Amino acid sequence: MLNYVIRRIFYMIPTLFGLSMIAFMIIQLPPGDYVTSLIASMQDSGANVDPRQVERLREVYGFNDPIYVQYFKWISGILLRGDFGYSFEWNRPVADLIWERMGSTLAISIASLLFVWAVALPIGIYSAMRRHSVGDYVFTFIGFIGLAVPNFILALTLMYVSYRFFGQSVGGLYSPEYIDAPWSWGKFVDLLSHLWIPIIVIGTSGTAAMIRILRATLTDELHKPYVITAKAKGLPEYKVVVKYPVRIALNPFVSAIGWVLPDLVSGVTITAIVLNLPTAGPLLLRALISQDMYLAGSFILLMGVLTLIGMLISDLLLALLDPRIRFT
């Protein structure tokens, strides 16, 4: 196993370099640059733009350098100093902007993932073992609704219900009096009271999808000879199902880790904007719109890194969970 992990990490190094070049090229694809966006916003507000000032800004930001020089400055700063560059729009280091958003992003995403697993696992097992029952039809109907309703519509609905019937302030993760307050038990309780809305909104579609996947996978396993033989020997049904078929049917849950980690950064951006959540998604969207290239490029690179890490973790867990999979 150790040799497998070392080999996979070794393979990730050239992949990361390729991802960094692709990320830098992607943020260079739109016409213009941050200075172009800045000039456009100044002209929209009626301000006069001096051409000499424009040229000076391009020189200061390094936009007159060839693209390979800009890339080398960016990637060398990351590798040698951990410097992801400077955000033109925010006038702050990119690393500070990223890490201050990752705490709330991580908390919401992990809580949503646990919600998905906690709800989808028992419902999926029940639906597979009691196919075509009343409960199966009910859960199937709810699952189709969860897949069909956009997350931002559900977010608006829950915000209205929360404010109208529970009198709770909506939007954000804290009430106004706790936003800048130091950590305390009251602030933690206030966070929990606000956290349930984004957890349900973000986790609904994922829960519905996982229920369908687990139901289909487990249904296929329940009709295999080893399960029929185990039941014929008199083993209790719950013991047969939980020990073998469920263990194999969990593979889609574990495989989801590969896309869950990058989704920590870019996922549910529209929902985060509707709920006014201080997560990474809206910041990435704003960076792309303003062509803040170092901030946008660092986010894209981070998503690539998280994808590789997620796939490695997923492969390791799959090999440990399913005896048919070997470290090769």
NORTA-V832458 format. One record per backbone hydrogen bond with DSSP energy under -1.0 kcal/mol. CO is the residue of the C=O (numbers start at 0). NH is the residue of the N-H. E is the energy in kcal/mol with one decimal. If there is no record, write none. Layout:
# NORTA-V832458
co=(CO/CO)
nh=(NH/NH)
e=(E/E)
This chain:
# NORTA-V832458
co=(0/1/2/3/4/5/6/7/11/12/13/14/15/16/17/18/19/20/21/22/25/32/33/34/35/36/37/38/39/40/41/42/49/50/51/52/53/54/55/56/57/61/65/66/67/68/69/70/71/72/73/74/75/76/76/84/86/91/92/93/94/95/97/100/101/102/103/104/105/106/107/108/109/110/111/112/113/114/115/116/118/119/120/121/122/123/124/125/129/132/133/134/135/136/137/138/139/140/141/142/143/144/149/150/151/152/153/154/155/156/157/158/159/160/161/174/183/184/185/186/187/188/189/190/194/195/196/197/198/199/202/203/204/205/206/207/208/209/210/211/212/213/214/215/216/217/220/223/224/225/226/227/228/229/230/235/236/237/238/239/240/243/244/245/247/249/250/251/253/254/255/255/256/258/260/261/261/262/267/268/269/270/271/274/276/279/280/281/282/283/284/285/286/290/291/292/293/294/295/296/297/298/299/300/301/302/303/304/305/306/307/308/309/310/311/312/313/314/315/316/317/321)
nh=(4/5/6/7/8/9/10/11/15/16/17/18/19/20/21/22/23/24/25/26/28/36/37/38/39/40/41/42/43/44/46/45/53/54/55/56/57/58/59/60/62/64/69/70/71/72/73/74/75/76/77/78/79/80/82/93/90/86/96/97/98/99/101/104/105/106/107/108/109/110/111/112/113/114/115/116/117/118/119/120/122/123/124/125/126/127/128/129/132/136/137/138/139/140/141/142/143/144/145/146/147/148/153/154/155/156/157/158/159/160/161/162/163/164/167/177/187/188/189/190/191/192/193/194/198/199/200/201/202/203/206/207/208/209/210/211/212/213/214/215/216/217/218/219/220/221/223/227/228/229/230/231/232/234/233/239/240/241/242/243/245/247/248/249/250/253/254/255/256/257/258/259/260/262/263/264/265/266/271/272/273/274/276/171/278/283/284/285/286/287/288/289/291/292/295/296/297/298/299/300/301/302/303/304/305/306/307/308/309/310/311/312/313/314/315/316/317/318/319/320/321/324)
e=(-2.3/-2.6/-2.4/-2.3/-2.5/-2.3/-2.1/-1.3/-2.5/-1.8/-2.3/-2.5/-2.5/-2.0/-2.4/-2.9/-2.2/-2.2/-2.5/-1.8/-1.0/-2.0/-2.6/-2.7/-2.2/-2.1/-2.1/-2.7/-2.1/-1.2/-2.4/-1.3/-1.9/-2.3/-2.0/-2.3/-2.2/-1.9/-2.5/-2.7/-1.8/-1.1/-2.1/-2.4/-2.1/-2.2/-2.0/-2.9/-2.3/-1.5/-1.6/-2.4/-2.6/-1.6/-2.7/-2.2/-1.5/-2.9/-1.5/-2.4/-2.5/-1.8/-1.1/-1.9/-2.8/-2.2/-2.3/-2.3/-2.5/-2.0/-2.2/-2.4/-2.6/-2.0/-2.4/-2.4/-2.8/-2.0/-2.9/-1.9/-1.4/-2.8/-2.1/-2.4/-2.7/-1.9/-2.2/-2.1/-1.6/-2.2/-2.3/-2.7/-2.3/-2.4/-2.5/-2.5/-2.2/-1.9/-2.4/-1.8/-1.9/-2.6/-1.9/-2.4/-2.2/-2.2/-2.6/-2.3/-2.0/-2.5/-2.8/-2.1/-3.2/-2.4/-1.9/-2.0/-2.1/-2.5/-2.1/-2.2/-2.1/-2.0/-1.1/-1.8/-1.9/-2.3/-2.6/-2.7/-2.2/-1.4/-2.6/-2.4/-2.3/-2.4/-2.3/-1.7/-2.3/-3.0/-2.4/-2.2/-2.7/-2.8/-2.1/-1.7/-1.7/-2.3/-1.7/-1.8/-2.8/-1.9/-2.2/-2.1/-1.4/-1.6/-1.6/-2.2/-2.6/-2.4/-1.8/-1.4/-2.6/-1.9/-2.8/-1.1/-1.5/-2.0/-2.8/-1.2/-1.6/-1.4/-1.0/-1.7/-1.6/-1.1/-1.2/-1.3/-1.7/-1.4/-2.2/-2.1/-2.4/-2.6/-2.8/-3.9/-2.0/-2.3/-2.3/-2.3/-2.1/-2.2/-2.1/-2.3/-2.4/-1.7/-2.6/-2.9/-1.8/-1.8/-2.4/-2.4/-2.4/-2.3/-1.8/-2.4/-2.6/-1.9/-2.1/-2.5/-2.8/-2.4/-2.1/-2.6/-2.5/-2.5/-2.2/-2.5/-2.4/-2.0/-1.8/-2.3/-2.9/-1.8)
